[in-house]
């Protein structure tokens, strides 16, 4: 079962940090992809919100800059 609170907290943390360093990136597409990715990570291996946020940041950095 996905812990929605942990996933939302992790997504918000990762997104805030990422946007601070990439202010020119559009919001909606990447944010949605991030949340789906983190839900999948949570289902595969539960962890805490901080660990999940670090996975989210790594995921965002791997996305091509022209995607979304």
Helices and strands as residue ranges (DSSP letters): H 4-21, H 28-44, H 49-62
